[in-house]
Amino acid sequence: MSPTLLGAAIGAFLAFMAFAFGFWGFVVAALFMVVGAALGRAAEGRLDVRSAWDALTGRRSSS
């Protein structure tokens, strides 16, 4: 199991435990899954966090 998939699974589990049901629980679960996948990719070395942050804040373009 890759770290990206593991991070997404952990994020989904924690989101399910924190917010059992409802629309906002679904939205938060999706957010936790994205964060977990991003953390997994960063741990795997496939995501440069500093470059991604600079692109999000407008300091550098993503291309």
N, C-alpha and C positions, 0 to 999 in steps of 0.2 A: 504494500500500500504506500503510495507516494505521500510525502509530507503535505502537499496541497490537498489531497483527498482527506487525509487524516485531520487537517485543520478545519476543513469544511464540515466533517462529521462531528468533531468536537463542538464547533460553533452551533451546529443544528441541535445537538443534544442539550447544550446549555440553554439555548433559546427555548426549547421545548419545556425544559424543567422550569424556567423562569416565567414563561407565559404559556399557559396550557392551551387556551383556545381563544378564538375571536380574530377579527380582522387585524387589529393592531398587533396582536401576538404574531400573526403571520408576517406582517411588515417587519417587526423586530427580529423574527427568526431569519428572514431573508438578509437583513442587515448583519446579524451575527454570522451567517454563513459566508457572506462576502468578506467580513473582517477575518474570519478564521482561514479562509482560502488565501487571503493576502498575507497573513502571518505565516502560513505554511509555505507559500512561494518564497517569502523572504528568508525563511529558515533553510530552504532548499538552495538558495542562491540564484533563483531565477527572476528575482525582482529587486531592482536597485531602489531602495526606499528613499534615499536622498534625492535622486533624479526624479522620481515620481512626485515627491513633495514639491520640488522646485517647479515642476510642470503644472501642478495643481494650483500653486500660489502665483503663477505668472512670471516667475523669475527666469524660466527657460522654456522653450517650446518643446513639445513632445516628439517632434520629427527629427 
